[in-house]
Amino acid sequence: MTGFYCKTCRRTSSSAKHRIDRCPACGGPTIDLDRSRALAARNDAFRRQLAMGWSSTCPAGEVIVTPDVAALGHTMESLILRSIGLRTTFPRDEPDTEHAVGVGRIGDKAFDWTISVESKPNSHRVDDRFTRRTLSVRLLSHP
């Protein structure tokens, strides 16, 4: 049985037989909750690599920091990446969260980050043999 979440009316439903692309209640687009949970787990494993060190059992990927993050120096950049890797809380009001975006602050430096997942052509699998993750980090401007 697969669970689905409607992005429009925020209802959940399930189906044992087929994929639900449209909400039966309102016709809005749906999200496969099982797929979202699997992506969240793999994104968490990828992020943890930043705090715990790289491992052959973790998803493949790369980290890109903007020049303003790099200009802070190796120590601050390492602290930012470690804080991203240790993050364990995400909004609960969106059941489709894939743990792929966030914001943080260290001292007076605010930053945001995004994980993009690139699948190999013609592959819709969550399996890491078919995907590559990229974590992008940038500083946020002060108002």
C-alpha positions as CSV (number, residue, x, y, z in Angstrom):
1,M,0.0,0.0,0.0
2,T,1.4,3.4,-1.0
3,G,0.5,6.7,0.6
4,F,-0.2,9.9,-1.2
5,Y,-0.5,13.5,-0.1
6,C,-2.5,16.2,-2.0
7,K,-0.5,19.5,-2.3
8,T,-3.8,21.4,-2.8
9,C,-6.2,20.2,-0.1
10,R,-3.5,18.6,2.1
11,R,-5.4,15.3,2.4
12,T,-3.7,11.9,2.5
13,S,-4.9,8.8,0.7
14,S,-3.6,5.4,-0.2
15,S,-3.8,2.9,-2.9
16,A,-2.8,-0.7,-3.1
17,K,-3.3,-1.1,-6.8
18,H,-2.1,2.0,-8.7
19,R,-0.3,5.3,-8.5
20,I,-2.6,8.3,-7.7
21,D,-1.5,11.3,-9.7
22,R,-4.6,13.4,-8.8
23,C,-6.4,13.8,-5.5
24,P,-9.7,12.0,-5.5
25,A,-11.2,14.8,-3.4
26,C,-10.1,17.9,-5.2
27,G,-8.2,16.8,-8.3
28,G,-5.0,18.5,-7.1
29,P,-1.5,17.1,-7.7
30,T,-0.3,14.4,-5.3
31,I,3.0,13.3,-3.9
32,D,4.1,9.7,-3.3
33,L,4.8,9.7,0.4
34,D,6.9,6.5,0.3
35,R,9.2,8.0,-2.3
36,S,9.5,11.3,-0.3
37,R,10.4,9.4,2.8
38,A,13.0,7.3,0.9
39,L,14.5,10.5,-0.6
40,A,14.6,12.2,2.9
41,A,16.4,9.2,4.3
42,R,19.1,9.3,1.6
43,N,19.4,13.1,1.8
44,D,19.9,12.7,5.6
45,A,22.6,10.1,5.0
46,F,24.3,12.4,2.5
47,R,24.2,15.4,4.9
48,R,25.5,13.3,7.8
49,Q,28.6,12.6,5.7
50,L,29.5,16.2,6.2
51,A,29.6,15.8,10.0
52,M,30.8,12.2,10.3
53,G,33.1,11.8,7.4
54,W,32.6,10.1,4.0
55,S,31.7,6.4,3.8
56,S,31.3,4.0,0.9
57,T,27.8,3.1,2.1
58,C,26.5,6.7,1.8
59,P,25.1,8.4,-1.3
60,A,27.5,9.8,-3.8
61,G,27.6,13.6,-4.3
62,E,29.5,16.8,-4.1
63,V,29.4,20.1,-2.1
64,I,29.4,23.5,-3.8
65,V,29.9,26.6,-1.7
66,T,29.6,30.1,-3.1
67,P,32.7,32.4,-3.1
68,D,31.4,34.3,-0.1
69,V,31.2,31.1,2.0
70,A,34.7,30.1,0.8
71,A,36.0,33.6,1.7
72,L,35.1,33.0,5.4
73,G,38.0,30.6,5.6
74,H,38.3,26.8,6.1
75,T,37.3,26.8,9.7
76,M,34.0,28.7,9.3
77,E,33.2,26.7,6.1
78,S,33.8,23.5,8.0
79,L,31.5,24.7,10.9
80,I,28.8,25.5,8.4
81,L,29.0,22.1,6.7
82,R,29.1,20.3,10.0
83,S,25.9,22.2,11.2
84,I,24.2,21.2,8.0
85,G,25.3,17.6,8.5
86,L,24.0,17.5,12.1
87,R,20.6,19.0,11.3
88,T,17.8,16.7,12.5
89,T,14.7,18.9,12.5
90,F,12.5,19.9,9.5
91,P,9.0,21.3,9.2
92,R,6.4,18.8,10.1
93,D,3.5,20.6,8.4
94,E,4.6,19.4,5.0
95,P,4.5,15.6,4.8
96,D,6.3,15.6,1.5
97,T,9.5,17.1,2.9
98,E,12.6,15.4,1.4
99,H,15.0,17.2,3.8
100,A,16.6,18.9,0.8
101,V,16.5,22.6,1.9
102,G,17.4,24.5,5.1
103,V,18.7,27.6,6.7
104,G,21.1,28.1,9.5
105,R,23.2,30.6,11.4
106,I,26.6,30.5,13.0
107,G,27.4,33.6,14.9
108,D,26.4,36.5,12.7
109,K,26.6,34.5,9.5
110,A,23.3,33.3,8.1
111,F,23.3,30.7,5.3
112,D,20.9,28.5,3.3
113,W,21.5,25.2,1.6
114,T,19.8,23.0,-1.0
115,I,20.3,19.4,-2.0
116,S,19.5,18.7,-5.7
117,V,19.2,15.1,-6.8
118,E,20.1,14.3,-10.4
119,S,18.9,11.0,-11.7
120,K,20.4,9.2,-14.6
121,P,18.4,9.4,-17.8
122,N,15.3,7.3,-17.9
123,S,15.6,6.4,-14.2
124,H,12.9,7.3,-11.7
125,R,14.5,5.3,-8.9
126,V,15.5,6.5,-5.5
127,D,18.4,4.0,-5.5
128,D,21.7,5.7,-5.2
129,R,23.2,3.7,-8.0
130,F,21.1,5.9,-10.3
131,T,21.4,9.3,-8.6
132,R,23.9,11.9,-7.6
133,R,23.4,14.6,-5.0
134,T,24.8,18.1,-5.0
135,L,24.7,20.3,-1.8
136,S,24.8,24.0,-2.5
137,V,25.6,26.5,0.3
138,R,25.4,30.3,0.2
139,L,25.5,33.1,2.6
140,L,22.3,35.1,3.1
141,S,22.5,38.9,2.8
142,H,22.1,41.1,5.8
143,P,19.1,43.5,5.6
